[in-house]
Amino acid sequence: FPTRSRDALIDGFCGWWDVSFAGCDGREPPVLSTAPGVPSTVWAQCRFLLHKPLSVAANDKLQAECQLKCNKERESYSFQMKVQNKT
C-alpha cells in the first residue's frame, strides 16, 4: 500500500489492469491499459468498496488478501478482498 502522510478513513480502493497481446511475429506486443495517466479506452478503472470503512493512522501497516474466482455461468469473475490493519 502507498504510504499515508496523515490518518485516514478508507472506504474502498481503485484498481486497473494491463493486458499484453503477445504475438508470434517477434514485434513488441501491444498493451491495453486502464491505468491512471494512460489514454482513455472504453474500459475503465474499477472501484472496490469495503463493507465498512477502515480507520488507519498514517504509519499503520495494511495487509490485503485477494481472491478471484471464475463464474462460468455469467462468463465473468467474482473478486473478494480482505483488508486488515496489522499494526
N, CA, C and O atoms as CSV, one atom per row, in Angstrom:
chain,resi,resn,atom,element,x,y,z
A,1,PHE,N,N,0.827,-1.177,0.000
A,1,PHE,CA,C,0.000,0.000,0.000
A,1,PHE,C,C,0.874,1.244,0.000
A,1,PHE,O,O,1.976,1.228,0.548
A,2,PRO,N,N,0.398,2.308,-0.602
A,2,PRO,CA,C,1.179,3.547,-0.564
A,2,PRO,C,C,1.215,4.109,0.856
A,2,PRO,O,O,0.318,3.866,1.663
A,3,THR,N,N,2.260,4.855,1.135
A,3,THR,CA,C,2.359,5.486,2.454
A,3,THR,C,C,1.347,6.628,2.541
A,3,THR,O,O,0.980,7.243,1.540
A,4,ARG,N,N,0.915,6.886,3.760
A,4,ARG,CA,C,-0.030,7.965,4.008
A,4,ARG,C,C,0.657,9.026,4.852
A,4,ARG,O,O,1.431,8.691,5.749
A,5,SER,N,N,0.396,10.271,4.588
A,5,SER,CA,C,1.003,11.358,5.364
A,5,SER,C,C,0.126,11.766,6.545
A,5,SER,O,O,0.533,12.585,7.369
A,6,ARG,N,N,-1.073,11.199,6.627
A,6,ARG,CA,C,-1.980,11.543,7.726
A,6,ARG,C,C,-2.936,10.371,7.968
A,6,ARG,O,O,-3.032,9.451,7.155
A,7,ASP,N,N,-3.632,10.425,9.089
A,7,ASP,CA,C,-4.636,9.413,9.403
A,7,ASP,C,C,-5.737,9.474,8.346
A,7,ASP,O,O,-5.982,10.523,7.749
A,8,ALA,N,N,-6.395,8.340,8.123
A,8,ALA,CA,C,-7.412,8.309,7.066
A,8,ALA,C,C,-8.513,7.312,7.410
A,8,ALA,O,O,-8.342,6.427,8.249
A,9,LEU,N,N,-9.628,7.480,6.748
A,9,LEU,CA,C,-10.733,6.544,6.799
A,9,LEU,C,C,-10.864,6.003,5.373
A,9,LEU,O,O,-11.247,6.735,4.461
A,10,ILE,N,N,-10.547,4.722,5.188
A,10,ILE,CA,C,-10.552,4.116,3.858
A,10,ILE,C,C,-11.891,3.415,3.639
A,10,ILE,O,O,-12.286,2.551,4.423
A,11,ASP,N,N,-12.580,3.795,2.573
A,11,ASP,CA,C,-13.860,3.145,2.278
A,11,ASP,C,C,-13.803,2.310,1.011
A,11,ASP,O,O,-14.794,1.687,0.630
A,12,GLY,N,N,-12.639,2.292,0.351
A,12,GLY,CA,C,-12.509,1.467,-0.843
A,12,GLY,C,C,-11.162,1.666,-1.510
A,12,GLY,O,O,-10.321,2.434,-1.042
A,13,PHE,N,N,-10.978,0.964,-2.604
A,13,PHE,CA,C,-9.737,1.014,-3.371
A,13,PHE,C,C,-10.066,1.144,-4.846
A,13,PHE,O,O,-11.166,0.815,-5.291
A,14,CYS,N,N,-9.094,1.629,-5.588
A,14,CYS,CA,C,-9.222,1.720,-7.038
A,14,CYS,C,C,-8.271,0.707,-7.651
A,14,CYS,O,O,-7.147,0.533,-7.181
A,15,GLY,N,N,-8.721,0.047,-8.690
A,15,GLY,CA,C,-7.877,-0.926,-9.368
A,15,GLY,C,C,-7.928,-0.737,-10.867
A,15,GLY,O,O,-8.878,-0.158,-11.395
A,16,TRP,N,N,-6.916,-1.219,-11.551
A,16,TRP,CA,C,-6.869,-1.174,-13.009
A,16,TRP,C,C,-6.116,-2.376,-13.496
A,16,TRP,O,O,-5.547,-3.120,-12.698
A,17,TRP,N,N,-6.102,-2.579,-14.776
A,17,TRP,CA,C,-5.436,-3.744,-15.339
A,17,TRP,C,C,-4.703,-3.375,-16.627
A,17,TRP,O,O,-5.017,-2.393,-17.300
A,18,ASP,N,N,-3.720,-4.205,-16.930
A,18,ASP,CA,C,-2.960,-4.114,-18.170
A,18,ASP,C,C,-2.983,-5.501,-18.811
A,18,ASP,O,O,-2.893,-6.514,-18.118
A,19,VAL,N,N,-3.104,-5.538,-20.122
A,19,VAL,CA,C,-3.021,-6.814,-20.836
A,19,VAL,C,C,-2.078,-6.627,-22.018
A,19,VAL,O,O,-2.134,-5.624,-22.730
A,20,SER,N,N,-1.214,-7.615,-22.208
A,20,SER,CA,C,-0.255,-7.592,-23.311
A,20,SER,C,C,-0.698,-8.627,-24.340
A,20,SER,O,O,-0.892,-9.798,-24.013
A,21,PHE,N,N,-0.855,-8.183,-25.590
A,21,PHE,CA,C,-1.285,-9.076,-26.664
A,21,PHE,C,C,-0.043,-9.621,-27.370
A,21,PHE,O,O,0.338,-9.148,-28.441
A,22,ALA,N,N,0.576,-10.622,-26.752
A,22,ALA,CA,C,1.806,-11.193,-27.298
A,22,ALA,C,C,1.500,-11.955,-28.582
A,22,ALA,O,O,0.595,-12.789,-28.626
A,23,GLY,N,N,2.261,-11.659,-29.614
A,23,GLY,CA,C,2.078,-12.323,-30.898
A,23,GLY,C,C,3.241,-13.232,-31.226
A,23,GLY,O,O,4.145,-13.424,-30.412
A,24,CYS,N,N,3.212,-13.780,-32.402
A,24,CYS,CA,C,4.252,-14.703,-32.830
A,24,CYS,C,C,5.211,-14.064,-33.823
A,24,CYS,O,O,6.127,-14.732,-34.302
A,25,ASP,N,N,5.024,-12.791,-34.143
A,25,ASP,CA,C,5.819,-12.184,-35.205
A,25,ASP,C,C,7.078,-11.487,-34.699
A,25,ASP,O,O,7.784,-10.870,-35.496
A,26,GLY,N,N,7.384,-11.561,-33.414
A,26,GLY,CA,C,8.606,-11.001,-32.884
A,26,GLY,C,C,8.563,-9.513,-32.582
A,26,GLY,O,O,9.529,-8.976,-32.042
A,27,ARG,N,N,7.484,-8.836,-32.910
A,27,ARG,CA,C,7.363,-7.403,-32.606
A,27,ARG,C,C,6.967,-7.194,-31.154
A,27,ARG,O,O,6.493,-8.109,-30.481
A,28,GLU,N,N,7.173,-5.970,-30.689
A,28,GLU,CA,C,6.741,-5.610,-29.340
A,28,GLU,C,C,5.221,-5.740,-29.268
A,28,GLU,O,O,4.515,-5.125,-30.067
A,29,PRO,N,N,4.699,-6.540,-28.309
A,29,PRO,CA,C,3.242,-6.727,-28.254
A,29,PRO,C,C,2.520,-5.453,-27.831
A,29,PRO,O,O,3.008,-4.731,-26.962
A,30,PRO,N,N,1.370,-5.167,-28.430
A,30,PRO,CA,C,0.582,-4.017,-27.967
A,30,PRO,C,C,0.037,-4.274,-26.567
A,30,PRO,O,O,-0.243,-5.413,-26.195
A,31,VAL,N,N,-0.107,-3.196,-25.797
A,31,VAL,CA,C,-0.607,-3.289,-24.431
A,31,VAL,C,C,-1.861,-2.442,-24.312
A,31,VAL,O,O,-1.886,-1.290,-24.746
A,32,LEU,N,N,-2.895,-3.013,-23.724
A,32,LEU,CA,C,-4.115,-2.282,-23.394
A,32,LEU,C,C,-4.093,-2.062,-21.890
A,32,LEU,O,O,-3.964,-3.018,-21.125
A,33,SER,N,N,-4.217,-0.814,-21.460
A,33,SER,CA,C,-4.122,-0.483,-20.044
A,33,SER,C,C,-5.258,0.443,-19.641
A,33,SER,O,O,-5.689,1.295,-20.418
A,34,THR,N,N,-5.735,0.263,-18.411
A,34,THR,CA,C,-6.717,1.182,-17.828
A,34,THR,C,C,-6.095,1.955,-16.668
A,34,THR,O,O,-6.810,2.523,-15.843
A,35,ALA,N,N,-4.766,1.975,-16.607
A,35,ALA,CA,C,-4.048,2.648,-15.514
A,35,ALA,C,C,-4.255,4.158,-15.566
A,35,ALA,O,O,-4.523,4.718,-16.628
A,36,PRO,N,N,-4.130,4.812,-14.413
A,36,PRO,CA,C,-4.194,6.280,-14.410
A,36,PRO,C,C,-3.051,6.850,-15.261
A,36,PRO,O,O,-1.940,6.320,-15.253
A,37,GLY,N,N,-3.329,7.908,-15.976
A,37,GLY,CA,C,-2.295,8.566,-16.755
A,37,GLY,C,C,-2.096,8.039,-18.163
A,37,GLY,O,O,-1.291,8.591,-18.913
A,38,VAL,N,N,-2.811,6.980,-18.546
A,38,VAL,CA,C,-2.713,6.496,-19.924
A,38,VAL,C,C,-3.945,6.978,-20.686
A,38,VAL,O,O,-4.940,7.353,-20.066
A,39,PRO,N,N,-3.897,6.975,-22.016
A,39,PRO,CA,C,-5.074,7.414,-22.778
A,39,PRO,C,C,-6.319,6.577,-22.432
A,39,PRO,O,O,-6.227,5.377,-22.177
A,40,SER,N,N,-7.460,7.231,-22.430
A,40,SER,CA,C,-8.725,6.569,-22.090
A,40,SER,C,C,-9.096,5.518,-23.125
A,40,SER,O,O,-8.761,5.639,-24.303
A,41,THR,N,N,-9.789,4.493,-22.669
A,41,THR,CA,C,-10.331,3.448,-23.537
A,41,THR,C,C,-11.807,3.279,-23.180
A,41,THR,O,O,-12.323,4.000,-22.326
A,42,VAL,N,N,-12.483,2.343,-23.821
A,42,VAL,CA,C,-13.867,2.054,-23.443
A,42,VAL,C,C,-13.914,1.305,-22.113
A,42,VAL,O,O,-14.960,1.231,-21.469
A,43,TRP,N,N,-12.769,0.750,-21.709
A,43,TRP,CA,C,-12.663,0.080,-20.411
A,43,TRP,C,C,-12.355,1.142,-19.366
A,43,TRP,O,O,-11.940,2.248,-19.712
A,44,ALA,N,N,-12.550,0.825,-18.118
A,44,ALA,CA,C,-12.351,1.826,-17.071
A,44,ALA,C,C,-11.651,1.215,-15.866
A,44,ALA,O,O,-11.473,0.001,-15.771
A,45,GLN,N,N,-11.261,2.091,-14.952
A,45,GLN,CA,C,-10.734,1.640,-13.673
A,45,GLN,C,C,-11.907,1.129,-12.845
A,45,GLN,O,O,-13.060,1.459,-13.120
A,46,CYS,N,N,-11.611,0.328,-11.838
A,46,CYS,CA,C,-12.659,-0.283,-11.010
A,46,CYS,C,C,-12.590,0.236,-9.590
A,46,CYS,O,O,-11.506,0.456,-9.050
A,47,ARG,N,N,-13.750,0.430,-8.989
A,47,ARG,CA,C,-13.832,0.772,-7.571
A,47,ARG,C,C,-14.178,-0.491,-6.806
A,47,ARG,O,O,-15.089,-1.229,-7.179
A,48,PHE,N,N,-13.446,-0.729,-5.740
A,48,PHE,CA,C,-13.705,-1.859,-4.848
A,48,PHE,C,C,-14.053,-1.277,-3.489
A,48,PHE,O,O,-13.166,-0.888,-2.729
A,49,LEU,N,N,-15.341,-1.216,-3.185
A,49,LEU,CA,C,-15.804,-0.623,-1.932
A,49,LEU,C,C,-15.762,-1.645,-0.810
A,49,LEU,O,O,-16.088,-2.814,-1.017
A,50,LEU,N,N,-15.362,-1.210,0.376
A,50,LEU,CA,C,-15.345,-2.074,1.548
A,50,LEU,C,C,-16.740,-2.130,2.157
A,50,LEU,O,O,-17.530,-1.199,2.001
A,51,HIS,N,N,-17.040,-3.231,2.854
A,51,HIS,CA,C,-18.340,-3.347,3.521
A,51,HIS,C,C,-18.508,-2.290,4.600
A,51,HIS,O,O,-19.597,-1.749,4.791
A,52,LYS,N,N,-17.406,-1.997,5.312
A,52,LYS,CA,C,-17.425,-0.912,6.289
A,52,LYS,C,C,-16.065,-0.217,6.229
A,52,LYS,O,O,-15.048,-0.864,5.980
A,53,PRO,N,N,-16.043,1.096,6.456
A,53,PRO,CA,C,-14.790,1.852,6.378
A,53,PRO,C,C,-13.743,1.335,7.375
A,53,PRO,O,O,-14.079,0.834,8.448
A,54,LEU,N,N,-12.482,1.470,6.997
A,54,LEU,CA,C,-11.360,1.036,7.824
A,54,LEU,C,C,-10.581,2.272,8.255
A,54,LEU,O,O,-10.059,3.007,7.417
A,55,SER,N,N,-10.503,2.500,9.566
A,55,SER,CA,C,-9.782,3.651,10.119
A,55,SER,C,C,-8.310,3.280,10.269
A,55,SER,O,O,-7.979,2.260,10.872
A,56,VAL,N,N,-7.420,4.119,9.712
A,56,VAL,CA,C,-5.987,3.841,9.776
A,56,VAL,C,C,-5.214,5.109,10.143
A,56,VAL,O,O,-5.579,6.217,9.749
A,57,ALA,N,N,-4.143,4.915,10.904
A,57,ALA,CA,C,-3.226,6.005,11.213
A,57,ALA,C,C,-2.185,6.085,10.099
A,57,ALA,O,O,-2.015,5.140,9.329
A,58,ALA,N,N,-1.499,7.206,10.023
A,58,ALA,CA,C,-0.544,7.437,8.938
A,58,ALA,C,C,0.525,6.352,8.853
A,58,ALA,O,O,0.961,6.017,7.752
A,59,ASN,N,N,0.956,5.797,9.975
A,59,ASN,CA,C,2.033,4.807,9.955
A,59,ASN,C,C,1.547,3.362,10.092
A,59,ASN,O,O,2.370,2.459,10.242
A,60,ASP,N,N,0.239,3.121,10.043
A,60,ASP,CA,C,-0.291,1.762,10.150
A,60,ASP,C,C,0.124,0.905,8.955
A,60,ASP,O,O,0.300,1.402,7.843
A,61,LYS,N,N,0.273,-0.377,9.210
A,61,LYS,CA,C,0.623,-1.344,8.170
A,61,LYS,C,C,-0.637,-2.114,7.767
A,61,LYS,O,O,-1.253,-2.793,8.588
A,62,LEU,N,N,-1.003,-1.997,6.500
A,62,LEU,CA,C,-2.188,-2.692,5.996
A,62,LEU,C,C,-1.782,-3.950,5.254
A,62,LEU,O,O,-0.711,-4.016,4.650
A,63,GLN,N,N,-2.648,-4.940,5.308
A,63,GLN,CA,C,-2.431,-6.196,4.585
A,63,GLN,C,C,-3.712,-6.536,3.847
A,63,GLN,O,O,-4.804,-6.439,4.407
A,64,ALA,N,N,-3.576,-6.938,2.586
A,64,ALA,CA,C,-4.747,-7.317,1.783
A,64,ALA,C,C,-4.587,-8.734,1.276
A,64,ALA,O,O,-3.491,-9.178,0.935
A,65,GLU,N,N,-5.702,-9.427,1.237
A,65,GLU,CA,C,-5.762,-10.771,0.669
A,65,GLU,C,C,-6.861,-10.748,-0.386
A,65,GLU,O,O,-8.007,-10.415,-0.085
A,66,CYS,N,N,-6.515,-11.100,-1.613
A,66,CYS,CA,C,-7.469,-11.034,-2.722
A,66,CYS,C,C,-7.717,-12.422,-3.294
A,66,CYS,O,O,-6.826,-13.270,-3.335
A,67,GLN,N,N,-8.950,-12.626,-3.734
A,67,GLN,CA,C,-9.318,-13.896,-4.355
A,67,GLN,C,C,-10.174,-13.603,-5.580
A,67,GLN,O,O,-11.158,-12.868,-5.498
A,68,LEU,N,N,-9.797,-14.176,-6.706
A,68,LEU,CA,C,-10.513,-14.009,-7.964
A,68,LEU,C,C,-11.017,-15.375,-8.398
A,68,LEU,O,O,-10.228,-16.301,-8.584
A,69,LYS,N,N,-12.334,-15.504,-8.561
A,69,LYS,CA,C,-12.939,-16.782,-8.952
A,69,LYS,C,C,-13.673,-16.628,-10.271
A,69,LYS,O,O,-14.360,-15.634,-10.502
A,70,CYS,N,N,-13.522,-17.614,-11.122
A,70,CYS,CA,C,-14.219,-17.641,-12.406
A,70,CYS,C,C,-15.683,-18.030,-12.180
A,70,CYS,O,O,-15.973,-19.005,-11.487
A,71,ASN,N,N,-16.594,-17.264,-12.768
A,71,ASN,CA,C,-18.019,-17.565,-12.713
A,71,ASN,C,C,-18.432,-17.964,-14.124
A,71,ASN,O,O,-18.777,-17.105,-14.936
A,72,LYS,N,N,-18.399,-19.256,-14.422
A,72,LYS,CA,C,-18.647,-19.737,-15.783
A,72,LYS,C,C,-20.073,-19.445,-16.258
A,72,LYS,O,O,-20.285,-19.185,-17.442
A,73,GLU,N,N,-21.049,-19.486,-15.350
A,73,GLU,CA,C,-22.434,-19.230,-15.746
A,73,GLU,C,C,-22.629,-17.807,-16.249
A,73,GLU,O,O,-23.410,-17.575,-17.172
A,74,ARG,N,N,-21.933,-16.865,-15.656
A,74,ARG,CA,C,-22.067,-15.460,-16.050
A,74,ARG,C,C,-20.960,-15.007,-17.003
A,74,ARG,O,O,-20.961,-13.866,-17.464
A,75,GLU,N,N,-20.020,-15.902,-17.296
A,75,GLU,CA,C,-18.851,-15.557,-18.111
A,75,GLU,C,C,-18.167,-14.318,-17.547
A,75,GLU,O,O,-17.886,-13.358,-18.265
A,76,SER,N,N,-17.908,-14.365,-16.248
A,76,SER,CA,C,-17.286,-13.239,-15.559
A,76,SER,C,C,-16.483,-13.769,-14.378
A,76,SER,O,O,-16.289,-14.976,-14.232
A,77,TYR,N,N,-16.026,-12.856,-13.547
A,77,TYR,CA,C,-15.252,-13.206,-12.367
A,77,TYR,C,C,-15.869,-12.563,-11.135
A,77,TYR,O,O,-16.500,-11.509,-11.209
A,78,SER,N,N,-15.673,-13.222,-10.006
A,78,SER,CA,C,-16.036,-12.660,-8.707
A,78,SER,C,C,-14.747,-12.323,-7.989
A,78,SER,O,O,-13.818,-13.129,-7.949
A,79,PHE,N,N,-14.692,-11.124,-7.420
A,79,PHE,CA,C,-13.496,-10.640,-6.740
A,79,PHE,C,C,-13.819,-10.423,-5.270
A,79,PHE,O,O,-14.806,-9.767,-4.936
A,80,GLN,N,N,-12.985,-10.976,-4.389
A,80,GLN,CA,C,-13.163,-10.766,-2.957
A,80,GLN,C,C,-11.844,-10.267,-2.380
A,80,GLN,O,O,-10.780,-10.802,-2.690
A,81,MET,N,N,-11.921,-9.237,-1.539
A,81,MET,CA,C,-10.721,-8.665,-0.921
A,81,MET,C,C,-10.950,-8.524,0.580
A,81,MET,O,O,-11.983,-8.025,1.027
A,82,LYS,N,N,-9.970,-8.972,1.337
A,82,LYS,CA,C,-9.995,-8.820,2.798
A,82,LYS,C,C,-8.838,-7.897,3.162
A,82,LYS,O,O,-7.687,-8.195,2.841
A,83,VAL,N,N,-9.127,-6.789,3.823
A,83,VAL,CA,C,-8.105,-5.815,4.206
A,83,VAL,C,C,-8.061,-5.740,5.723
A,83,VAL,O,O,-9.091,-5.613,6.385
A,84,GLN,N,N,-6.837,-5.823,6.267
A,84,GLN,CA,C,-6.668,-5.779,7.715
A,84,GLN,C,C,-5.603,-4.750,8.085
A,84,GLN,O,O,-4.635,-4.538,7.354
A,85,ASN,N,N,-5.806,-4.119,9.237
A,85,ASN,CA,C,-4.804,-3.240,9.818
A,85,ASN,C,C,-3.951,-4.111,10.725
A,85,ASN,O,O,-4.423,-4.547,11.776
A,86,LYS,N,N,-2.688,-4.380,10.340
A,86,LYS,CA,C,-1.821,-5.295,11.061
A,86,LYS,C,C,-0.919,-4.592,12.084
A,86,LYS,O,O,0.064,-5.168,12.552
A,87,THR,N,N,-1.258,-3.358,12.420
A,87,THR,CA,C,-0.432,-2.606,13.377
A,87,THR,C,C,-0.758,-3.007,14.788
A,87,THR,O,O,-0.166,-2.482,15.731
